[in-house]
Amino acid sequence: MAALIGAFGLGGIVVKILDIVWLSRYMEQKEKREWLRKSRYDAYSTVVQEIESLGLHGKVHDNPWRFRAAAARAFLLLQDRKLAQAIRTFAEEVSKLARGDLSEIEIKSLPPEYKEMEDNIKTGFLIKALEKKGAELIERLSNDMLKD
């Protein structure tokens, strides 16, 4: 009887050691993954709102530094470091649009009757290009968030 009680006691100790060593480590890693997933979701959601609205949501469209500040949490959590640079470039392009800086856009062979609408046409081209780049950035953010 004493041997049986001793075996149960020893078994209980072994189980408790396994619990402390293995289970606590597993739970800690699980909590960290959940925290990272939630933090990325929150930070990436902010960036996606700004990308989708071309910076108008948070009124960061006219200043690439404010856009970057809005994306700062996401930059810290990104696993794809090149994505951070792509977001910075996007912010600069959105800022150029807001300032009306259309100097980099060339329209070749614009009919003379459309010359007076050249800036509007350039703006339309730039908005379309930014929408396409924005969709690509959102896809990359989504993929980055799903990595573990």
MODELLER restraints for C-alpha pairs under 7 A, 6 or more apart:
rsr = mdl.restraints
at = mdl.atoms
rsr.add(forms.Gaussian(group=physical.xy_distance, feature=features.Distance(at['CA:37:A'], at['CA:145:A']), mean=6.97, stdev=0.5))
rsr.add(forms.Gaussian(group=physical.xy_distance, feature=features.Distance(at['CA:40:A'], at['CA:74:A']), mean=6.65, stdev=0.5))
rsr.add(forms.Gaussian(group=physical.xy_distance, feature=features.Distance(at['CA:40:A'], at['CA:77:A']), mean=6.28, stdev=0.5))
rsr.add(forms.Gaussian(group=physical.xy_distance, feature=features.Distance(at['CA:40:A'], at['CA:145:A']), mean=6.28, stdev=0.5))
rsr.add(forms.Gaussian(group=physical.xy_distance, feature=features.Distance(at['CA:43:A'], at['CA:73:A']), mean=5.61, stdev=0.5))
rsr.add(forms.Gaussian(group=physical.xy_distance, feature=features.Distance(at['CA:43:A'], at['CA:74:A']), mean=4.86, stdev=0.5))
rsr.add(forms.Gaussian(group=physical.xy_distance, feature=features.Distance(at['CA:44:A'], at['CA:74:A']), mean=5.63, stdev=0.5))
rsr.add(forms.Gaussian(group=physical.xy_distance, feature=features.Distance(at['CA:44:A'], at['CA:141:A']), mean=6.82, stdev=0.5))
rsr.add(forms.Gaussian(group=physical.xy_distance, feature=features.Distance(at['CA:47:A'], at['CA:70:A']), mean=6.98, stdev=0.5))
rsr.add(forms.Gaussian(group=physical.xy_distance, feature=features.Distance(at['CA:47:A'], at['CA:71:A']), mean=5.51, stdev=0.5))
rsr.add(forms.Gaussian(group=physical.xy_distance, feature=features.Distance(at['CA:48:A'], at['CA:138:A']), mean=6.24, stdev=0.5))
rsr.add(forms.Gaussian(group=physical.xy_distance, feature=features.Distance(at['CA:49:A'], at['CA:57:A']), mean=6.62, stdev=0.5))
rsr.add(forms.Gaussian(group=physical.xy_distance, feature=features.Distance(at['CA:50:A'], at['CA:56:A']), mean=6.73, stdev=0.5))
rsr.add(forms.Gaussian(group=physical.xy_distance, feature=features.Distance(at['CA:50:A'], at['CA:57:A']), mean=5.82, stdev=0.5))
rsr.add(forms.Gaussian(group=physical.xy_distance, feature=features.Distance(at['CA:50:A'], at['CA:58:A']), mean=6.68, stdev=0.5))
rsr.add(forms.Gaussian(group=physical.xy_distance, feature=features.Distance(at['CA:51:A'], at['CA:134:A']), mean=5.63, stdev=0.5))
rsr.add(forms.Gaussian(group=physical.xy_distance, feature=features.Distance(at['CA:52:A'], at['CA:134:A']), mean=6.66, stdev=0.5))
rsr.add(forms.Gaussian(group=physical.xy_distance, feature=features.Distance(at['CA:54:A'], at['CA:61:A']), mean=6.34, stdev=0.5))
rsr.add(forms.Gaussian(group=physical.xy_distance, feature=features.Distance(at['CA:54:A'], at['CA:94:A']), mean=6.20, stdev=0.5))
rsr.add(forms.Gaussian(group=physical.xy_distance, feature=features.Distance(at['CA:55:A'], at['CA:61:A']), mean=4.03, stdev=0.5))
rsr.add(forms.Gaussian(group=physical.xy_distance, feature=features.Distance(at['CA:55:A'], at['CA:67:A']), mean=6.94, stdev=0.5))
rsr.add(forms.Gaussian(group=physical.xy_distance, feature=features.Distance(at['CA:60:A'], at['CA:66:A']), mean=5.26, stdev=0.5))
rsr.add(forms.Gaussian(group=physical.xy_distance, feature=features.Distance(at['CA:60:A'], at['CA:67:A']), mean=4.99, stdev=0.5))
rsr.add(forms.Gaussian(group=physical.xy_distance, feature=features.Distance(at['CA:61:A'], at['CA:67:A']), mean=6.85, stdev=0.5))
rsr.add(forms.Gaussian(group=physical.xy_distance, feature=features.Distance(at['CA:61:A'], at['CA:94:A']), mean=5.91, stdev=0.5))
rsr.add(forms.Gaussian(group=physical.xy_distance, feature=features.Distance(at['CA:61:A'], at['CA:95:A']), mean=5.42, stdev=0.5))
rsr.add(forms.Gaussian(group=physical.xy_distance, feature=features.Distance(at['CA:61:A'], at['CA:98:A']), mean=6.25, stdev=0.5))
rsr.add(forms.Gaussian(group=physical.xy_distance, feature=features.Distance(at['CA:62:A'], at['CA:95:A']), mean=4.55, stdev=0.5))
rsr.add(forms.Gaussian(group=physical.xy_distance, feature=features.Distance(at['CA:62:A'], at['CA:98:A']), mean=5.19, stdev=0.5))
rsr.add(forms.Gaussian(group=physical.xy_distance, feature=features.Distance(at['CA:62:A'], at['CA:99:A']), mean=6.51, stdev=0.5))
rsr.add(forms.Gaussian(group=physical.xy_distance, feature=features.Distance(at['CA:63:A'], at['CA:95:A']), mean=5.52, stdev=0.5))
rsr.add(forms.Gaussian(group=physical.xy_distance, feature=features.Distance(at['CA:64:A'], at['CA:91:A']), mean=4.99, stdev=0.5))
rsr.add(forms.Gaussian(group=physical.xy_distance, feature=features.Distance(at['CA:64:A'], at['CA:92:A']), mean=5.13, stdev=0.5))
rsr.add(forms.Gaussian(group=physical.xy_distance, feature=features.Distance(at['CA:64:A'], at['CA:95:A']), mean=5.79, stdev=0.5))
rsr.add(forms.Gaussian(group=physical.xy_distance, feature=features.Distance(at['CA:67:A'], at['CA:91:A']), mean=5.98, stdev=0.5))
rsr.add(forms.Gaussian(group=physical.xy_distance, feature=features.Distance(at['CA:68:A'], at['CA:88:A']), mean=6.45, stdev=0.5))
rsr.add(forms.Gaussian(group=physical.xy_distance, feature=features.Distance(at['CA:75:A'], at['CA:84:A']), mean=5.82, stdev=0.5))
rsr.add(forms.Gaussian(group=physical.xy_distance, feature=features.Distance(at['CA:78:A'], at['CA:144:A']), mean=6.87, stdev=0.5))
rsr.add(forms.Gaussian(group=physical.xy_distance, feature=features.Distance(at['CA:79:A'], at['CA:144:A']), mean=6.34, stdev=0.5))
rsr.add(forms.Gaussian(group=physical.xy_distance, feature=features.Distance(at['CA:80:A'], at['CA:144:A']), mean=6.68, stdev=0.5))
rsr.add(forms.Gaussian(group=physical.xy_distance, feature=features.Distance(at['CA:102:A'], at['CA:122:A']), mean=6.65, stdev=0.5))
rsr.add(forms.Gaussian(group=physical.xy_distance, feature=features.Distance(at['CA:105:A'], at['CA:122:A']), mean=6.44, stdev=0.5))
